[in-house]
Amino acid sequence: MKSGSNLEKILGKGEFAVTGELGPPKGNAAEVIKKKAEHLRGKVDAVNVTDNQTSIVRMSSIATSAILIQMGLEPVMQMVTRDRNRIAIQSDIFGATALGIKNMLCLSGDHQNFGNQKDAANVFDIDSIQLIQCVKTMRDEGTLLGGEEKVEGEIKLFIGAAANPFADPFEFRVVRLAKKARAGVDFIQTQCIYDMDRFKEWMRMVRDRGLHEKVHILAGVTPLKSGGMARYMAKNVAGIIIPDAIIERMVKAKEPAQEGIKICVEQIHQLREIEGVHGIHLMAIEWEEKVREIAEGAGLLPRPKV
């Protein structure tokens, strides 16, 4: 085992994994974390903790992950390279693993222009692929970047990264995934999926390269709350494609929220039939209370014990 995390064990045993997502508060209100976490307890195998997502200042992903560990939940700590140089990155990895964090998602991060500190200086000393290499070097070779300084202790992390099958150019998406696999990533979580035909084509390309045998792929799903949300995401969120048929279903639905959950459950059933998909990443954005309903509807409960 590379980390001994619950998520690693679930995937290693060939179980269909389920991860959730938790956005830290815009402050130090730990009760916000605890309330969200209770909705996810027992419904997912691990909980992603976002790292100042969309460049909005929030409680740190390391601190939030430590709170989840205290509650008996397993975090997937996200880390973006936007805000840290390689010194800070390696230092934070030391701290995170000392606190018991066993899963890490390597990301570049959204540009600060999207957030509430537009005058902030970005860093991007290394990119997400180099971050994967950094973590792998620390874990497998026991050294810092450069290979000269030995790490005092052991870095045991299950290394994750993101993939977006819907960004352009489409043909390059699988090439980028191959680079992350070569860098040493263990699992991938994708952008939320609505265009199933395009995702299936991406997975065909993944299988053609044998990448599904090198990394565990968790397909991203996000339940829609309303027709307005569907239209907004389709128009304004980069890297997301929502087919007109789904938007129409949401707009015409008498109970849009329930229709959104129904669509999400249907998507999960379809994803489970695709060769090479090893699990889902369920991003119920500020809607954590619906995770149980979705997981039950998709036949994902109870979660396996490993």
N, C-alpha and C positions, 0 to 999 in steps of 0.2 A: 504494500500500500504506500502511496506517495504522501498521504496526509492522515489517513485513518478517519476521514470525515464521514458522516452519515451519507452525504450525497455521493461520495466516491464509492461507498459500499453498495448503495442502491444500484448505481449504474454498473458496477463491477459484477453484480449478480444477475444482470440482465433484466432487472425490473424497470418498468416505465416510470421515470422520475417525474416529480412535480416540484417546481420551485415557485415561490411567490415573491412579492416585492413590497418593500416598506420604505416610504420616503420620510427621512427625519424631519423634525419640526424646525421652523424658522426661529429657533431659540433653544433654551435649555430645559424645556418642559418635558421631563422624562415620562410623565403620565401619558403624553400623546403617543410615544413609542409603545408603551405597555398596552394601551387600549387597542392599537392596531395589531400588535403582536398576538393578543389573545384571540383575535378573529382568525389568525393563521395557524394557531397551535393545533397540531394533529391533522391538519389538512394539506400541508406541504412538507417536503423532505428537508428543505432549507429555505432561508429567507434572504433575498437580495436586499442589501442596504445601499441606497444610492449615495453618490458622492457629489453633493452640491449640484444636483441635476438641473439642467438648463441654466447653469451659472447663477442660480439663486443661492444666497448664503443660508446654510442650514447647519444643524449640529453635525459634527464630523462623522464620517462613516465608521471610523475606528471606535469612537466612543459609543455610538449607537449599537454597533455589533457587540461590544462588551456588555451592554445592558441586556441584549438578547441572550447572550451566553448565561448571564446571571439568572435569567428567567427560564433557562433550560431549553432554549431554541437554538438552532444552528444557523449562523449567518453566512451569507456570501458577501464579503466585503468588497464593494466596488472601489477602485482607485483610478483617478484620471491623471493624465500627465499635464494637463492644462496648468495646474497650480503648483507643481513640484518639479525641482530639478532632480538629478539622479542621486544627489546626497540625501535630500529629504525623502525620496521614494524608498531608498534602502533603509533609512532610519525608521520610517513608518512601518515597513515590513518587519523589522526587528520588534518594534513595539506591538504590532498586531498579533504576531505569532506568540509573543510572550504572554499576551492576554488570552490565548487559547483559540484564536481565529484560525480556521483550517481551510477555508475556501476564499479565493480572491478572483475578482473579475477585472481584467486589464482593459482600460478604455483610454481613448485620447481626451474625450470630454467636449462638451458644447462650447463654442466660442463665447467669450464674456459679453459680447454685444447682445446675446439673447437674455442676459440676466439683469440683476438689480445693482450691479457694480460695473457699469460700462467703462469706467475709467481705469479699471484694474489692468495690470500688465499680465499678459499670459506668459507661460514658460515654454511648454512643449520642447523641453530639452531632449527628450526621446519620444518616440511615438508608441502606439499600443503594441505593435509587433516587437519593438525593442524592449518594451516593458515585459512582455512574455519571456523574452530571452533573459532578461535580468533576473526575474523570479526563478526561472529554471536553473540558471547558473548558481544562484544562492542556495537553492534546494539540492540540486544534484551534485554540484561540485564543491559546495561548502565555502565558496569564495564570493567576494564582492565583484562588481563589474571590473574587468581588467584581469581578473584571475590571480592577483598577487596577494591581496589581503584575505586571510582566513576568517571565516565567521566563527565567533565564539558561541557555540551551541548548534542546534539543528533547526533549519527552516523547513517545516513540513506543510506544504500548501498544495491544494488541488487547484490547478490553474485554469481559469476560464477567460473567455473573451466574447465579443459580440460579432454578429454578422448580419448584414442587411441584404437579403436577396432581391430587394426592390429598388435599390439605387442604380443609377446609370454610371458608366455603361454596364449593361446587364452581364455581358460575357466576362467582365473583369471580376465580378463578385466571387466566383468560385476560385479564381486565381489568388485573390486576396485571402480567401479561406485556406488555400494550400500553403501560403506563406506563414500563416498563423500556426498551422499544423506543423510545419517544418521548424518553427521557432520553439515549439514544445507545448502548445496548449493542450489541455486535457478535455475540456468541454466547451461547447459553444452555445450561447443563447441568441436567438435571432430577434430581429425587429418584429413587431406584432404583425400577424398575417391575416389578411382578408382576401387577397387575390390567390386562391388556392391553386389555380392553373399555373400561375407563374412560379409559385413555390414548388409545385411538383416538378416543373421543368428544371428549376435550380437544383432540386434534390437528385434529379437524373444526372445532371452534370457532376454533382458531388460523388455519386456512386460510380460514374465513369472513371473518376480519378482515384477511386478507392478511399476517399477521405472519410466516409462513414465508418470505416474500419479503424481509422487512426484517432478520431475524436468523437466524443459523444455529442450529438446534436439535440438541443432542446428547442422546440419550436415555440415562438412567442405568440401569445394570445391576449387580447384585451377586450373585455366586454364593452359594447357601446351602450350609452345611457339614453340617447335620444337621437332623433333625426338631425337635429342641429349639430350635435357632436360629430356625427358621421360626416356631414357636409363640411364642417370646419376642418376636421382632420384630413379629409380628402383634398381640400384646397390649400391648407396652410402648413401641414406637417410634412417636412421633407422626408423622402424615403418611405412613404406609406402610400399604398394603392388600395382604394376601397371601390370595388366594382359598383356600377350603377344599380345593379339588382339588389345589393345589400342596403345601399342608401335608400332605395325606394321602399324596401321592407320596413326600415326603421321609420321613415317619414309617414307611411300609411298605417302603421301599427296603432291600435287603440291603447295599448299599454307598452310604450316604447322600451321602458326599462326591462320588462319581462321578455320582450322580443329580442333585445340585445343579449340577454342571458341565454335564450334559446339558440341564437345564432352561434354564440361562443361554444355551447355544448356540442352543436352540430360540427363545428370546426374541429374540436378535440377528437371527436369520433373519426373524422376524416384523417386527421394527422396520425392517429394510431395505426392506420392502415398503410402508411407510407413507409416503405423499406428505408432503414437508415435513421429514422426519427426515434430517438431514445427517450424522449420525455417532452414535457411542455414547461414553458416559463409563463406563469399566469400573472399578468400585470393588471390587477384590478385597481386602477389609479384612484386613490381616495374613495374606494368602494370595497374595502377589505371585508366588510360584513357579508358580501355576496359570494365570497370564495367557497364557503361550505356548500351553498346551493349549486354552484357550478361544478364543483368536484363530485358531489353526489350525483348530479344529473349525467355526468360523463363516466360514471362508474369507477371513479378513482379512489374511493374510500372503502374500507380503512386503508391507510398507508401501510406498506409492509414494514415489519421490524427486522433489522439486520444487525 
